[in-house]
C-alpha cells in the first residue's frame, strides 16, 4: 500500500476561525483501490469519513475521488474539496512513484538519512512566520513562506533536489 498526507483548510481561508484538516489516505499501489482514511480536524471530518467509507463500499479508486462533485458552500468547505485534493495527490504519487515531485518525507526520516550531510538537496520551509517550524538553523534549509515562493524563485537552486516542508 501507499498513502498521501494532506492538510487543507476545512473551509475557504478568508473565513474567520478557519481550521486545518489533516488527512491520511491509504491506497493500494498499482490499482489505486482505496484502503482507508485517517482524518483529524474540528469541522467537516464526519463528512469526509462518510464519503470515503461510501467510496470504499462502492469500490471507487483514487482517481474517482478527484472527480467527485461534492457540495460546496464557503462556510462549510472549499471549492476543491479535501477529498478531491487527496485523490489528486494520490493519483500523482501513483503515476510518478520515483518522481521527486511526489514522494513524502517526514522531517525525522530526512534527518536520519545520510543525505543530511550531503549538499545535493535543499529543504524549503513553506510555513508562515506564525506557523514557523523550528528549522531555521538546520543544514540545507531555507525559509520561504508559501505566499512568497513566486517572488523568490531566484533563491532556489536548480541543481539540487528540493524538499518542501509545510506544517
ABEGO torsion letter per residue (X at the ends): XBBBBBBBBABBAABBGBBBBBBBBBBBBGAGBBAEBBBBEABGAAAAAAAAAAAAAAGBBAAAAAABBBBBBAAABBABBAAAAAAAAAAAAAABAABAAABBBBAAAAAABAAAABAABBBBBABBAAABBBAAABBGBBBBBAAAAAAAAAABBAABBBBBBBX
